Amino acid sequence: MVKNFSCSLNSLESDSLHEKCGVFGVYGKDVEAARLVYYGLWALQHRGQESSGIASANENLISVFKGEGLVSHVYTESSLSLLKGSVAIGHNRYSTSGGSCAKHIQPIYEEGSLFALAHNGNLPIVTNLQNFLISKGINPNGSNDSELMYKILNYYVVKGYSLEDAVKKCFPMFIGSFCLILMSENKLIAVRDSYGIRPLCIGKLNNEGYVFSSESCALDIINAEYVREVNPGEMVVVDKNGLKSFELAKGTQKLDIFEFVYFARPDSILLGKRVNEVRKSLGRILAKEARVKGDVIIPVPDSSIPASFGYSQQAKIPVDFGLIKNRYVHRTFIKPAQSLRDLGVKMKLNTIPEIFKGKEVLVIDDSIVRGTTSKKIVELVKNAGARKVHMLISSPPVRYPDFYGIDTPDQNELIAANMSVEEIRNYIEADSLHFLSYKGLIEATGLSENLFTTTHFTGIYPIDIGERNDINIRKNFVKISV
């Protein structure tokens, strides 16, 4: 069963980076797996807010329910009751592709097939996948990277390969970033690319079941015990005989460091580090590097709150919540009237004027992408009565686009790739602007630089991005010292 919605592309432009998706899977004994997946997807809502789907297996039947919108909008009690069985997978998506949104909602399942698939990440090179399918008489037209992977895996499953053997066969063809969760009627499989750019972890249920999740925070909601991360290049298979691990490639850990800066929830654990504590460290180090004096620190909610407290602890300046977030505003498909074009930021943030009036304010945010949101925030704070506004950013300048599963603007739209810090300051009309240094970013994690992908800041792409490296990437960006 598939629930379809029409798709509108009239969305308000966002000035943030967006994770494309989150995945969650459950294999249990005497459990309603789909219901547990539902709660897991709720906890992973921050990783994708455009669509959601769940697939479950009951004996020989795979059922799928999916639709556009937030988790709370897509599912009902009646829809969850149709998803029976002790194995299920789910997916939240942030789409960047055009065309029919409903067509590309995951999990991916073709009627009559023996498995379903959910994918977090992106394959920047798919020509080899398309050519393979064409050589086998399978039409790849209109398929995104996730669907191409599914079609190739299905080719081998139809040939008689087990699902895990099909994965072993296809793994070398998948060039890019991917965390895959696959399920058949009696099996749950998790696969992570050999660089581990996107996070994926394993949890254990009390009743001899297992859970796979994009982030550890989603394990907590269903009382699953965190076990470990799926290793780069590893395939983990769970069935009635328990859990088995297979090394498909020699792994080299390269987690996207932006998971610590912005994407992951603060209560998640990545590479053994609590995200909240790393973000506090970002703020403390920023305070050492940028010794800005002021009356009050104002975080831009929500990901900048820990960094603001870290800055406050180091600089001995109080934090207050002068910017209030409307927590019920997500991506909208309603195009504003011409006269209301600038409502985007005001729909998300409002001010408490008494906190700002006559004060020198330090506004802390996690990043600047296009600069349009920062400009609006400075304007909001000044209109609320601030005497001066200093903008402090708990990460280095974002100069390069991402091709591993993040919705990133073209490099020409990245303000730090085209302006110096002073030019950005002038554009956003702040009294001063300070970015965390790259060295400070690494130091805040407490981990080695070689464990991370730092593409947004360095332009180094650990996995081949093919022709995009020549077409999309300018190496002669504006030289900025931070």
N, C-alpha and C positions, 0 to 999 in steps of 0.2 A: 504494500500500500504506500503510495507516494502522495504527499500533500503538496500541491503546487500553488504558487502565488505569481501574479504578474510582477515584472521588474521595471522600476523607474530609475533612470540614470540622473534625474534632477536632484542631486544631493548637494548640500552645502559643502563647499571646498574646505578641507581640513588642513591645518598647518602642522600636523603632527605626523610622526612615523607610525605606521600601523603594522602589527603582526598579522599575518594572513590567517592563521587558524590555530586551534587547539584540538588535541585528540585525547580520547579516553576509551579504555577498554576493560571489560570485566569477564573473567572466567571463574565461576564459582560452583559450589555444590549446594543444591536446594536453595538457590537465591533467585530473586527477580532481577536478572542482570541489567535489563534495560532501565529499570527504575534507578539502580545505582549509577548507571551511566548518566541518566538525567541529572542527578545531583552533582556528578562530577563535571558535567558541562556547565552547570550553573556556576560552579567555582572557577571555571575557565572562561567565563563570559568576556573578560577583558582581552582575550586573545583573538576574538572574532565576534562581531556584532551584527553581521548582515544576514546570516542564515545558520541553521542548525539541523542536524539529522542524526538518527539512531537506526542501526540495523541490529537485529537479534536473530538467533537461530533456535528453533524448537523442533527437535527430531530432524526431519528432512526439509523443513521449511525455513527459508530466510525471509524475514519481513523487514520492510524499511519504511520509516516515516520521517519526512523532512519538509522544511518550509523556510520561507524568508522571514527574518525577524529575530528578536531576542529569544533566548531559551524559554522565558516565561510566556512568550506569545505563541510559540510554535506548538508546544505540547499541551494536551489536556489529559485529564484522568482517563477519558475514554480511549485516547490515542495510545497512551502508555499501556493500557490493559490489553491492547492488540499485539504488543511486542513481548511475546512470551519466550521463555527459555533461560538457560543458565550461562549463555555466552552472548555478549553484545559489545558493539563498538559505537562511538559517537564522535561528532565533529562539529566544531564551531568555525565559521568561515568569515574572514574579511576579504571580500572579493576585489580584485583589481582588473579583472577581465571584462570586456564588453559583452554585448549580446544578451542572451537569455540567462538571467541569474538562476532561475529555477533549474535550468539544464545542468549547471555545474555544481549544484549543492551536493555535498557529500554526507554520508559514505557513498562510495560508488558501488553499484550493483547492477548487473544486467540480468533480466528475467531468464531463469533457467540455469544461471551460473551456480557454481558451488561455493563461492566466497564473496565477501564484501571487503572494501578497502577504505581507509581514511588516511590522509596524507597531510603533514605539516611541513612546509618548506617550498622549494622551487628548483626546477631543473632549468638552468639557463641555456643548456644545449639539448635539443630534442630531435635534431635532424637524424641522428642514428636510430632513434626509436621509430620515427616515421618511416625511414627507409626499410627497417626490419619488417614492419607491419605490411608495407607495400609488397615486399618480397614474398610474403606469406599470403598475399591476396586479401589482406584486411585493410579497409579504408580508414586512414587516420584523420581525415579532414574534419575540422571542427572540434577536435579533441584537445583539451589542455594537457599539461604535463602529467597530472595525476591520472587522467583517463588513459593516456598513452601507456603508463606503467601498468594500469589494470588490464588493458587489452593484451599486452605482451605476456603478463603473468597468466592470463586466462588461456592464451594460446597453448602454453605448456600444460596447464591443468587439463584442458580438453584432450591433449595428447596422452594423458594418463599419469603425468607427474603428480606427486603429492604437492600440497601447497608449499611446504617448506623446501622441497627440492626445486620447485619452480622459482622460488625466491633466490636460491643459490645460483640457479642458471642465469637469472636476469640481473642480479646485483651488479655485475661489472658494466652493464649497459646504462645504468642510472647515474648520470654525471650531474652532480649538483647537491643540493641540501635536501635531505628527506628524513623524516621520522614517519615510518609506516606502521599502522596497526591493521592487521588483517584477521578475519574470522571465517571459519567454516562452520559446519553444523556441530563439530565437536572439538574445535581447536581455536586457540588465540595466539597470534604471532605478532611480535614487535621487532622492527628493524630500524637501525640507525645508520646514516651514512658514515663513511670512514673518518670524517672530520668532526662529527658531533656538533655541528653548528647550531642546530635547534635542540632544546632540551627534551629529554624523555626519561622517565623514571619508572621503577617497579615498586609496587606495594603488595602486601599480603593481607588477605582477609582471614578472620579468625576461623572460618569454616573450610579451611584448606583451599581457598581460592586465591587468585592473583589479579592484580590490577596494573594497567599501564596508563601513564598520564603524562601530559606535556609538562606539568608542574606538580611538585609535591603538595602544594596547598590543597589540591583537589582530593588527595588521599584522606586528609583530615576529616572532610565532611561526611565520609562514609565509614569512618573509624578503621581505615586500613593502615597497616604499619609500613612506614617507609623502609625499603630494603636497600636499594642502591639505584644508581643510574644505569640505563642501558648503555653499554660501552660503545664508542665509535667503532663501526664495522662489525657490530654484533647482531645476531638474530637470536631472539629468545622465543621458545615455543612452549606453550602451556597446553596440556591435554590431561586425560584421566590419569596418566602416569606421573604427573607433576610438571616441574619446570626443567627444561634443557636449554643449554646455551651453545651456540655455534659461532665461531669466528669466521666471518666471510671475507674479511680483509684486515690487514694490519692497521689498527686505528691510530690516529694522531689527533688528540683532543684540541679542538679549535672552537670552543663555544663563542657565540656572538656576544661580545662584551656589553652590547646594548641591552641584553637581558638584565644585567645588573643596574644599568642606568635607568631604564624606563619600562621595558616590556613585562618582566615578571612581577608577580604580586610580591609585596614585601615579606609575607609570611612563608614564601617558598625557600627551598634550599637548593643551591646550585653549586656544584663542585665542592660540596661540603661546607659552603658558606651561606649563612642566612642573609637574604637579600636586604632586609631592613638594616642590618648592621653595616653592610657594605655601603649603603646609601648614606648612613650617618657619617661614615668615614669620608665619603666624597665631600660632604659639607665641612667637616673638620679641616681637611686639607685645603679646600677652597678658601677657608678663613685664614689659613696661614699664608696662602699665596696672594690673596687679595685682601689687604687689611683696610677694609672700608668701614668708616665710622657712620653711625646712624642711630636713630631712636628706636626702630622696631624692624624686625624681620618678618616678611610676609611670604609664605610659601604659595606657589601656584598649585592648587590641589590636582591630583592626589600624590603622584609619584615624587614630588619635590618635598613633601613633608619631612621624611627622615633626614634628608640633606639639610633642611632648614634647622632642624634641632641640632644636628652636628655642628653647623656653623655657629649657632647660638652658644653651644657649650664651649666652643673654642674662643669666640669673640666676646662673650659675656654681654650679648645684646638680646633682649627678650623677643620671643616669637609670639605673634598674634595672628588670628585667622580673619584677616580683613577681606579676603577674597572668598566668597561663598559659592560653592559649586552646586548647580542644579543636577542632582544625581539621577534624574529621570530623563535627561537629554542625552541621546546617543546619536548615531547617524540618522539624519532625517531625509525623507524622500519627497518632502514638500518644498517646492521652489518658492523663495520669498518674493514678495512684490518688489518692484524696482525701488520704491521709496524705502523699503526695509532691508536693503541689501546688506547693511552692516550689522545686522542683528546676530550673526553667528556667535561671536564671543559673548555678547550680552545674554544670549540664551543660556550659555554655559556658566557664566560667572557674574556675580553681582558684588558690590562693595558695601562695607559698613563704614560710612564717612567719618564717624567719631574716632575710628582707629587711625585715620590718615591725617586728619586736619592739622596743618601747621607742622607736620613732622618730616624728618628726613628718613626715607623708607628704603630698605633693602629688599627687593623682590627676588626670590630664588626660584628658578625653573630648571628643568633637567636638560633642555636642549633648545636650540633655535634652528628651525628648518628653513622655511621661506622668509621668516621674519614678520609676516603679517600679523600673527597672533601676538607676538611680543610687542609690536607697535600698538595694538589695541589695548593690551594690558597696561602699558605705560600711560596711555591716554585715560583709561579708566581710573587709575590710581591718582593721576594728577587732577582729574575732574572731581575726585573724592576729597581733594584738599591737601594732598601731599605737597610739601615745600620743595623737596627734591626726591628723585627716583633713581636709585642705583640698581641695575639689572645684573644679577650674578647667575652664572650657568654652571651646573655641577657636572659638566662634561666638556670636552674640547669642541672646537667648531666642526660641524658636520659638513664635509667637503665633497663626499663621494656617495653615489647611489649604491643601493644594495640589489643583488640579483639572487639572493638565497632565501627569499620568502618574506621580505619586508616590502610594504608599499612605500617606496621612496620616490620623490619627484625626480625628474630629469636633472642632471647636474647643473644645467643652466638656470634652474629654479632654486638651487641651494644657495642661499645668500652668502654663506661663508666661502663658497667657491669663487665668488665674484666680487666680494668686498673685503676690505681690511676691517679689523675690529673697530677702528675709529669711524669708518664709513657706516658700519652696521649700527653703531651707537647713534650716529647722526640720523640714520634712517628711522630708527625706532623712537628717537627723541628722548632717550634716557640721559641722565646727567653723567652717568658713567656705566661702562659695560666691562665685565670680567668673565672670562672662561676658565674653567679648570684646565690645568696643563695635562698633556698626554701622560707625562711621567706621574703626575698626581693621580690620574685615573687608575693606572696600573697599581700604584702603591695602595690605593684604597681597597682593592680586592684582597690584598694579602696573598696573592698568588703570582705565579710566574707569567710574564708577558706571552711566552710561547704556548700557553694554554688557550689563547683567545684569538678569535677573528676580530680585527679592529678596522674593518673595511671603511666604515663611515668616516674615520679620522685619518687613515693612512693611505687609502687607495690600494691596499694589498689584498688581492683576492686569492685565497688558498686553493679554491677549486676553479678550474678553467671556466671562464665566462664566454669563450669563443669570440665571435666577431664583435660582440658588444664592447670588448676591451678597446677596440679601435674606433668604433662608431660613437659610443656613449661616454667614454671617459677621457677627460682632459687632465693630463698630469701637470701642466703648467698653470696650476691654480694660483690665486693670489697668495703671496708669502705672508704668513701670519705668525707672529711670535706670541705664544701664550705660556 
